[in-house]
Structure formats: C-alpha cells, structure tokens
C-alpha cells in the first residue's frame, strides 16, 4: 500500500447497526458509505470487542473475555453461608463506591470461583497508557506511544461536547470511543421514535467530527463493531438449572445476557445439563473446541467447557448482570437506562453467534485514495489496517491483514 495517511481520527461507535442507516434518519453516514470504501465486519461471540480491535489478536490470546475458572478456590467462610440476596446487595453498594469492582450481581459463592477478565470499567477511565497492553499483548497505543491518544465518551452528550475539541490533529492516531448509542439501544430498541432521534443525534455528532477532520487535514474512519437485535423472548435458565435435579456443587456456570458457560465437576452434571441445553429452542450449544470456527482458539476449557448462545431476539433472564438494587441505581443515575426501573430485562442486545446479520459491524474509511481488499473483514484486521494506513509495520503476533489498498486511478467505488 503505497499511499500513507499522515493523521487518522477513528470514531468507534458501538451498536451503530448498518441496517438502520438510511438517507432519512442518518443522512451523513448514509452518504459516507456511498461515497467512500465501506465494508462489513465479521465479529466474534462477544459483547466487548475492544481488546481484539486494539491488539489484532483474539480473546484466547489477549485474555479479555469475562471470566475464567479459578481452580484454586479457598473455603468460602461466612460470606458463603449468607443469603445470596444480602451478599449481592452489599456487593452492588460496594460497586457504587468503587468503579473497579466488577460483577457485583454474581453471588459470592459463585463469584469466588472466577478470575475476572473484563474491560468495562477500565474503559470509562482509561487513556492510551492504560490500554497500552490488553492482557499481555501490546495494543495500538503501545506501538504508537505518544503519537496516539484514546478518549472515551459514555453518552451522546459527552461525544457532542468532545466533538468541539476532537480531533486535535496533534497525534498520528486519535481514537474516540462512544458507548452511548449501544446502551440506549439496550433499553429503547423497542421504541422506534426514540431510536430515530438517537440515531439522528449520533449522525450529527459524526458529521461534526468529519467536518473538523476536513478542517485540520485528517482522515476520518468510522467503525461500528456490531448491531443489535430487538429482544422478543426471555429464557429463565436459572430456573431450568434448578429444576434439572443436578446440585449446583457439581458444576459452575456464568450467565451473561446472550450466553452462558459451564464447567462440570461430575459426569452426571455434564450429561444432564448438556442434554438440557440442547433441547432448548432458540439456543445453540458449542464446546470450547468448536469456538475455533469463530477464531477463538482456546487451548483448554479455562474460559468455559460448554457454551450456550441464544439466537438474536432472545436473551437469558435473569442473568449475572441483573439485580434489583443495581437496576434501581442505574435507572436513577443514568437517564439512558430509565426503563430498568420498571423492568430489568434489556430491550435489545448483541453478542450472539456471529452468523446473524445483527452481529455484523461496519467500517468506512473517508479517503478516496483507498479501496477495500475484500468485501468484508474480521475484528483482528482492524489493528493491522490502522498500522498500514499510517505506514507502520505490522507486528508478527497480529493475526489479521490490512483491509485497504491504494485505489487504481479511475477505479469505481463499490457500494457498501
């Protein structure tokens, strides 16, 4: 790739679903993808893709994927004998005071079996230095050093305010990550008019960022790592597990909104729960070895022995992120989550198996000098793509490849 970008500004907008982009609601993004090279991103069965995007390797290498099993568990003591509701309430109150305290809704008797590997609370306070390594793997920010900057915007309002000063143009790479649209969809995807206004607001923010890029002579890159599907059905997996007749001491489980993972201590638990999961409608079951089909090449079952993924439009509820105290607190302190006050089940979600279009991401490079090298890309292609655009060498540990090449003079721009 002969052409090189001097300075690149990346807007990472979680949850900007390519299916919702149209000329009436999102005119700027709609025009952007018709004017510049745009391609789809095939994702992984994750809810948080940041680690993979920044390192160019999967979670089996950078290690950031919710939890692993702690096989050296000490006796639970008095906390293990207290009622789960009491313990999780105290844990939720603790999280309100300490943002680095994670997964408070998981009862202590199960939580102590896990090593926690998440990015959620790192992101809200992180800068490029904090994200220099994801687990043991150097990220784009480590490779570029003080030539890069990372900024996080929790809400659309924060993004609009940051858009008045970002990009600054003083770094080779500036990344602005915004989580607001994704959160808003979790709780409002069933309300079309509210979603229309949220998408229009995001479209305006992106237009303003692009205009500032043009003024400063930067190249603008927009990436969304997934869409969302409206929730239509809930599966009470906790009740089904209780009714299975298998004592909980015979297995461990971790229950996310779109996925559950299990570790078994007895053959009875393995057989009974495996059969239960495979009989459930709208649930797909995978072993840890079968996740290799999604570029998640684990060497053992630390992250889970057996996985159950709901189909898009279906979720597990209740789950290990649901708690009455947490729902009330988040609803009262975060206007985007106000519906949690009446019902703690999400209205939209993602993180299912990436065989459904709801999981597809979107990348648009606003630079006519380039063309896409293929119709689509993987999450692991993003970091190599950024390095190639900036004329930087790709480290040998990165698994992907650049998604763009220099456009031959006069070549047409394909539609997204």
MARMARKE-62379 format. One line per field, with one value per residue (C-alpha): residue number from 1; residue in three letters; chain; z, y, x. Coordinates in steps of 0.02 Angstrom, whole numbers. Layout:
! residues N
k <- c(NUM; ...)
r <- c(ALA; ...)
c <- c(A; ...)
up <- c(Z; ...)
north <- c(Y; ...)
east <- c(X; ...)
***
This chain:
! residues 416
k <- c(1; 2; 3; 4; 5; 6; 7; 8; 9; 10; 11; 12; 13; 14; 15; 16; 17; 18; 19; 20; 21; 22; 23; 24; 25; 26; 27; 28; 29; 30; 31; 32; 33; 34; 35; 36; 37; 38; 39; 40; 41; 42; 43; 44; 45; 46; 47; 48; 49; 50; 51; 52; 53; 54; 55; 56; 57; 58; 59; 60; 61; 62; 63; 64; 65; 66; 67; 68; 69; 70; 71; 72; 73; 74; 75; 76; 77; 78; 79; 80; 81; 82; 83; 84; 85; 86; 87; 88; 89; 90; 91; 92; 93; 94; 95; 96; 97; 98; 99; 100; 101; 102; 103; 104; 105; 106; 107; 108; 109; 110; 111; 112; 113; 114; 115; 116; 117; 118; 119; 120; 121; 122; 123; 124; 125; 126; 127; 128; 129; 130; 131; 132; 133; 134; 135; 136; 137; 138; 139; 140; 141; 142; 143; 144; 145; 146; 147; 148; 149; 150; 151; 152; 153; 154; 155; 156; 157; 158; 159; 160; 161; 162; 163; 164; 165; 166; 167; 168; 169; 170; 171; 172; 173; 174; 175; 176; 177; 178; 179; 180; 181; 182; 183; 184; 185; 186; 187; 188; 189; 190; 191; 192; 193; 194; 195; 196; 197; 198; 199; 200; 201; 202; 203; 204; 205; 206; 207; 208; 209; 210; 211; 212; 213; 214; 215; 216; 217; 218; 219; 220; 221; 222; 223; 224; 225; 226; 227; 228; 229; 230; 231; 232; 233; 234; 235; 236; 237; 238; 239; 240; 241; 242; 243; 244; 245; 246; 247; 248; 249; 250; 251; 252; 253; 254; 255; 256; 257; 258; 259; 260; 261; 262; 263; 264; 265; 266; 267; 268; 269; 270; 271; 272; 273; 274; 275; 276; 277; 278; 279; 280; 281; 282; 283; 284; 285; 286; 287; 288; 289; 290; 291; 292; 293; 294; 295; 296; 297; 298; 299; 300; 301; 302; 303; 304; 305; 306; 307; 308; 309; 310; 311; 312; 313; 314; 315; 316; 317; 318; 319; 320; 321; 322; 323; 324; 325; 326; 327; 328; 329; 330; 331; 332; 333; 334; 335; 336; 337; 338; 339; 340; 341; 342; 343; 344; 345; 346; 347; 348; 349; 350; 351; 352; 353; 354; 355; 356; 357; 358; 359; 360; 361; 362; 363; 364; 365; 366; 367; 368; 369; 370; 371; 372; 373; 374; 375; 376; 377; 378; 379; 380; 381; 382; 383; 384; 385; 386; 387; 388; 389; 390; 391; 392; 393; 394; 395; 396; 397; 398; 399; 400; 401; 402; 403; 404; 405; 406; 407; 408; 409; 410; 411; 412; 413; 414; 415; 416)
r <- c(UNK; UNK; UNK; UNK; UNK; UNK; UNK; UNK; UNK; UNK; UNK; UNK; UNK; UNK; UNK; UNK; UNK; UNK; UNK; UNK; UNK; UNK; UNK; UNK; UNK; UNK; UNK; UNK; UNK; UNK; UNK; UNK; UNK; UNK; UNK; UNK; UNK; UNK; UNK; UNK; UNK; UNK; UNK; UNK; UNK; UNK; UNK; UNK; UNK; UNK; UNK; UNK; UNK; UNK; UNK; UNK; UNK; UNK; UNK; UNK; UNK; UNK; UNK; UNK; UNK; UNK; UNK; UNK; UNK; UNK; UNK; UNK; UNK; UNK; UNK; UNK; UNK; UNK; UNK; UNK; UNK; UNK; UNK; UNK; UNK; UNK; UNK; UNK; UNK; UNK; UNK; UNK; UNK; UNK; UNK; UNK; UNK; UNK; UNK; UNK; UNK; UNK; UNK; UNK; UNK; UNK; UNK; UNK; UNK; UNK; UNK; UNK; UNK; UNK; UNK; UNK; UNK; UNK; UNK; UNK; UNK; UNK; UNK; UNK; UNK; UNK; UNK; UNK; UNK; UNK; UNK; UNK; UNK; UNK; UNK; UNK; UNK; UNK; UNK; UNK; UNK; UNK; UNK; UNK; UNK; UNK; UNK; UNK; UNK; UNK; UNK; UNK; UNK; UNK; UNK; UNK; UNK; UNK; UNK; UNK; UNK; UNK; UNK; UNK; UNK; UNK; UNK; UNK; UNK; UNK; UNK; UNK; UNK; UNK; UNK; UNK; UNK; UNK; UNK; UNK; UNK; UNK; UNK; UNK; UNK; UNK; UNK; UNK; UNK; UNK; UNK; UNK; UNK; UNK; UNK; UNK; UNK; UNK; UNK; UNK; UNK; UNK; UNK; UNK; UNK; UNK; UNK; UNK; UNK; UNK; UNK; UNK; UNK; UNK; UNK; UNK; UNK; UNK; UNK; UNK; UNK; UNK; UNK; UNK; UNK; UNK; UNK; UNK; UNK; UNK; UNK; UNK; UNK; UNK; UNK; UNK; UNK; UNK; UNK; UNK; UNK; UNK; UNK; UNK; UNK; UNK; UNK; UNK; UNK; UNK; UNK; UNK; UNK; UNK; UNK; UNK; UNK; UNK; UNK; UNK; UNK; UNK; UNK; UNK; UNK; UNK; UNK; UNK; UNK; UNK; UNK; UNK; UNK; UNK; UNK; UNK; UNK; UNK; UNK; UNK; UNK; UNK; UNK; UNK; UNK; UNK; UNK; UNK; UNK; UNK; UNK; UNK; UNK; UNK; UNK; UNK; UNK; UNK; UNK; UNK; UNK; UNK; UNK; UNK; UNK; UNK; UNK; UNK; UNK; UNK; UNK; UNK; UNK; UNK; UNK; UNK; UNK; UNK; UNK; UNK; UNK; UNK; UNK; UNK; UNK; UNK; UNK; UNK; UNK; UNK; UNK; UNK; UNK; UNK; UNK; UNK; UNK; UNK; UNK; UNK; UNK; UNK; UNK; UNK; UNK; UNK; UNK; UNK; UNK; UNK; UNK; UNK; UNK; UNK; UNK; UNK; UNK; UNK; UNK; UNK; UNK; UNK; UNK; UNK; UNK; UNK; UNK; UNK; UNK; UNK; UNK; UNK; UNK; UNK; UNK; UNK; UNK; UNK; UNK; UNK; UNK; UNK; UNK; UNK; UNK; UNK; UNK; UNK; UNK; UNK; UNK; UNK; UNK; UNK; UNK; UNK; UNK; UNK; UNK; UNK; UNK; UNK; UNK; UNK; UNK; UNK; UNK; UNK; UNK; UNK; UNK; UNK; UNK; UNK; UNK; UNK)
c <- c(A; A; A; A; A; A; A; A; A; A; A; A; A; A; A; A; A; A; A; A; A; A; A; A; A; A; A; A; A; A; A; A; A; A; A; A; A; A; A; A; A; A; A; A; A; A; A; A; A; A; A; A; A; A; A; A; A; A; A; A; A; A; A; A; A; A; A; A; A; A; A; A; A; A; A; A; A; A; A; A; A; A; A; A; A; A; A; A; A; A; A; A; A; A; A; A; A; A; A; A; A; A; A; A; A; A; A; A; A; A; A; A; A; A; A; A; A; A; A; A; A; A; A; A; A; A; A; A; A; A; A; A; A; A; A; A; A; A; A; A; A; A; A; A; A; A; A; A; A; A; A; A; A; A; A; A; A; A; A; A; A; A; A; A; A; A; A; A; A; A; A; A; A; A; A; A; A; A; A; A; A; A; A; A; A; A; A; A; A; A; A; A; A; A; A; A; A; A; A; A; A; A; A; A; A; A; A; A; A; A; A; A; A; A; A; A; A; A; A; A; A; A; A; A; A; A; A; A; A; A; A; A; A; A; A; A; A; A; A; A; A; A; A; A; A; A; A; A; A; A; A; A; A; A; A; A; A; A; A; A; A; A; A; A; A; A; A; A; A; A; A; A; A; A; A; A; A; A; A; A; A; A; A; A; A; A; A; A; A; A; A; A; A; A; A; A; A; A; A; A; A; A; A; A; A; A; A; A; A; A; A; A; A; A; A; A; A; A; A; A; A; A; A; A; A; A; A; A; A; A; A; A; A; A; A; A; A; A; A; A; A; A; A; A; A; A; A; A; A; A; A; A; A; A; A; A; A; A; A; A; A; A; A; A; A; A; A; A; A; A; A; A; A; A; A; A; A; A; A; A; A; A; A; A; A; A; A; A; A; A; A; A; A; A; A; A; A; A; A; A; A; A; A; A; A; A; A; A; A; A; A; A; A; A; A; A)
up <- c(0; -66; -3; 180; 296; 398; 536; 567; 675; 721; 787; 867; 887; 972; 913; 754; 658; 470; 445; 524; 412; 283; 197; 305; 480; 460; 304; 344; 375; 229; 113; 187; 146; -31; -63; 17; 36; 163; 217; 340; 491; 546; 734; 872; 1003; 1123; 1197; 1210; 1058; 1110; 1160; 994; 893; 978; 978; 818; 914; 985; 1167; 1177; 1166; 1248; 1379; 1399; 1393; 1551; 1668; 1683; 1809; 1967; 2007; 2169; 2267; 2453; 2579; 2566; 2752; 2823; 2660; 2576; 2705; 2696; 2583; 2403; 2401; 2550; 2484; 2309; 2380; 2480; 2326; 2222; 2354; 2350; 2162; 2179; 2282; 2184; 1995; 1978; 2075; 1942; 1925; 2091; 2047; 2045; 2217; 2315; 2325; 2133; 2107; 2209; 2080; 1943; 1885; 1810; 1636; 1577; 1504; 1552; 1699; 1626; 1475; 1568; 1649; 1527; 1418; 1292; 1429; 1524; 1362; 1309; 1343; 1336; 1449; 1394; 1215; 1160; 1085; 951; 1089; 1149; 972; 929; 1101; 1119; 936; 987; 1100; 1165; 1226; 1293; 1282; 1385; 1313; 1154; 1254; 1303; 1123; 1063; 1187; 1142; 959; 987; 1029; 947; 844; 895; 748; 857; 851; 712; 785; 888; 941; 1009; 1077; 1120; 1211; 1221; 1070; 1120; 1297; 1233; 1117; 1258; 1339; 1195; 1041; 1054; 1035; 853; 876; 1018; 918; 769; 873; 948; 777; 709; 856; 827; 642; 682; 800; 667; 536; 651; 686; 500; 465; 597; 516; 349; 426; 509; 362; 449; 379; 460; 494; 564; 640; 723; 791; 799; 783; 898; 886; 975; 1118; 1092; 1213; 1380; 1439; 1626; 1625; 1813; 1844; 1718; 1803; 1973; 1902; 1820; 1982; 1974; 2133; 2098; 2188; 2037; 1912; 1891; 1774; 1719; 1643; 1526; 1435; 1268; 1326; 1466; 1500; 1607; 1693; 1760; 1912; 1884; 1733; 1789; 1782; 1612; 1537; 1613; 1582; 1407; 1362; 1440; 1340; 1177; 1196; 1217; 1071; 1008; 1095; 1008; 1105; 1071; 1155; 1185; 1041; 923; 955; 838; 698; 761; 777; 965; 975; 1159; 1217; 1362; 1450; 1566; 1487; 1483; 1444; 1363; 1295; 1260; 1147; 1123; 950; 912; 984; 1134; 1298; 1462; 1603; 1746; 1722; 1812; 1772; 1841; 2019; 2092; 2181; 2027; 1915; 2027; 2047; 1861; 1815; 1934; 1893; 1704; 1602; 1457; 1570; 1646; 1587; 1705; 1847; 1792; 1704; 1716; 1554; 1405; 1252; 1130; 1135; 1042; 1075; 997; 874; 728; 597; 604; 518; 684; 737; 584; 607; 483; 437; 324; 276; 215; 96; -92; -114; -46; -89; 11; -21; 5; 34; 221; 364; 537; 703; 702; 537; 618; 706; 553; 447; 557; 558; 369; 340; 448; 362; 516; 512; 572; 721; 689; 829; 743; 657; 533; 375; 311; 242; 115; -29; -138; -268; -450; -535; -603; -514; -460; -278; -237; -137; 45)
north <- c(0; 150; 286; 330; 433; 566; 578; 467; 500; 345; 354; 188; 190; 32; -27; 77; -54; -47; -100; 64; 178; 269; 436; 500; 460; 454; 558; 589; 407; 352; 471; 422; 237; 278; 392; 302; 122; 32; -149; -266; -337; -517; -521; -649; -709; -570; -417; -318; -314; -177; -293; -383; -222; -141; -291; -385; -549; -645; -666; -832; -728; -560; -647; -517; -616; -601; -740; -893; -1031; -1017; -1197; -1150; -1096; -1070; -1107; -977; -939; -839; -748; -913; -952; -786; -771; -729; -580; -500; -528; -464; -309; -267; -301; -182; -47; -77; -55; 111; 170; 79; 77; -50; -179; -289; -412; -370; -462; -631; -713; -730; -919; -923; -764; -831; -971; -845; -743; -583; -529; -380; -206; -120; -19; 7; 96; 231; 297; 239; 334; 267; 220; 116; 24; 4; -182; -289; -432; -475; -409; -235; -130; 5; 132; 40; 26; 209; 280; 467; 479; 411; 464; 375; 462; 383; 461; 374; 464; 555; 717; 686; 644; 805; 905; 815; 844; 1028; 991; 823; 781; 897; 850; 836; 645; 518; 417; 481; 359; 418; 275; 305; 183; 290; 227; 47; 74; 173; 31; -95; -4; 81; -29; -70; 115; 168; 355; 366; 263; 377; 530; 441; 392; 568; 640; 518; 558; 744; 707; 606; 740; 871; 759; 732; 918; 952; 818; 906; 1073; 1001; 891; 724; 564; 508; 324; 264; 91; 3; -169; -239; -202; -255; -359; -316; -437; -535; -680; -720; -888; -919; -1032; -1017; -1097; -1234; -1273; -1282; -1398; -1511; -1604; -1577; -1498; -1337; -1405; -1520; -1379; -1195; -1076; -895; -821; -672; -592; -683; -827; -950; -1050; -1206; -1307; -1479; -1572; -1734; -1836; -1829; -1639; -1639; -1761; -1689; -1505; -1537; -1628; -1489; -1353; -1447; -1465; -1277; -1185; -1032; -1089; -1150; -1256; -1258; -1339; -1238; -1332; -1285; -1100; -1113; -1088; -909; -881; -911; -1043; -1087; -1218; -1278; -1252; -1109; -990; -1124; -1308; -1290; -1134; -1094; -945; -876; -832; -646; -582; -698; -674; -764; -675; -662; -666; -620; -435; -418; -363; -260; -137; -121; -91; 47; 129; 128; 187; 335; 387; 355; 429; 311; 165; 237; 89; -25; 49; -49; -198; -254; -355; -273; -224; -252; -350; -420; -544; -694; -811; -703; -800; -672; -502; -415; -453; -378; -223; -84; 11; 164; 249; 427; 433; 412; 353; 181; 32; -120; -275; -390; -375; -397; -403; -479; -391; -444; -349; -180; -155; -208; -93; 58; 22; 0; 163; 254; 171; 70; -111; -248; -348; -535; -577; -490; -617; -505; -412; -235; -209; -74; -49; 100; 129; 121; 286; 296; 139; 146; 149; -7; 9; -50)
east <- c(0; 97; -20; 3; -107; -19; -151; -301; -455; -556; -735; -782; -971; -1034; -1204; -1220; -1318; -1290; -1472; -1532; -1429; -1536; -1545; -1688; -1625; -1436; -1401; -1218; -1170; -1280; -1188; -1020; -1041; -1099; -951; -803; -743; -853; -857; -940; -851; -874; -869; -846; -973; -925; -1009; -845; -732; -612; -470; -473; -486; -337; -220; -260; -275; -422; -477; -385; -225; -263; -372; -510; -671; -774; -712; -602; -623; -518; -472; -383; -537; -518; -658; -797; -806; -952; -989; -1026; -1159; -1251; -1406; -1362; -1480; -1396; -1219; -1256; -1343; -1187; -1081; -1189; -1169; -982; -978; -1068; -918; -783; -799; -660; -763; -842; -987; -1071; -1232; -1142; -1165; -1004; -1018; -1003; -902; -755; -737; -695; -548; -620; -564; -667; -638; -800; -737; -564; -636; -729; -571; -437; -317; -193; -70; -199; -242; -61; -74; -231; -183; -6; -24; 36; -104; -101; -70; 85; 152; 123; 164; 141; 91; -80; -224; -379; -538; -696; -869; -1001; -1152; -1203; -1198; -1017; -975; -1055; -952; -793; -830; -796; -614; -580; -488; -346; -236; -80; -66; -45; -190; -335; -472; -640; -744; -927; -1039; -1195; -1291; -1260; -1326; -1476; -1525; -1516; -1662; -1754; -1736; -1922; -1968; -1944; -1968; -1843; -1720; -1745; -1699; -1547; -1483; -1509; -1411; -1268; -1268; -1248; -1103; -1014; -1042; -965; -815; -789; -801; -668; -558; -575; -529; -373; -322; -353; -428; -590; -626; -793; -809; -955; -913; -1090; -1276; -1418; -1575; -1737; -1774; -1934; -1916; -1834; -1767; -1758; -1606; -1580; -1750; -1715; -1550; -1634; -1765; -1636; -1604; -1416; -1346; -1252; -1099; -1074; -1046; -1000; -1088; -1078; -1235; -1225; -1371; -1345; -1234; -1198; -1042; -1018; -883; -928; -865; -962; -1009; -1192; -1190; -1104; -1229; -1388; -1352; -1284; -1445; -1549; -1463; -1477; -1666; -1695; -1773; -1676; -1516; -1357; -1231; -1044; -896; -739; -657; -799; -769; -620; -744; -759; -569; -573; -438; -427; -302; -409; -575; -522; -648; -783; -808; -980; -1065; -1247; -1288; -1462; -1524; -1538; -1701; -1687; -1595; -1565; -1656; -1623; -1433; -1273; -1294; -1470; -1503; -1647; -1531; -1422; -1572; -1640; -1470; -1431; -1606; -1598; -1420; -1417; -1558; -1518; -1567; -1725; -1833; -1735; -1836; -1990; -1911; -1730; -1732; -1646; -1749; -1607; -1446; -1295; -1154; -1240; -1155; -1095; -1192; -1334; -1327; -1369; -1190; -1107; -1002; -965; -807; -797; -633; -666; -519; -539; -360; -403; -511; -563; -458; -609; -798; -777; -653; -630; -607; -424; -399; -430; -262; -160; -268; -232; -46; -41; -136; -9; 138; 187; 249; 133; 199; 212; 90; -57; -171; -261; -216; -245; -420; -373; -253; -217; -353; -301; -327; -505; -568; -753; -804; -909; -1069; -1067)
***
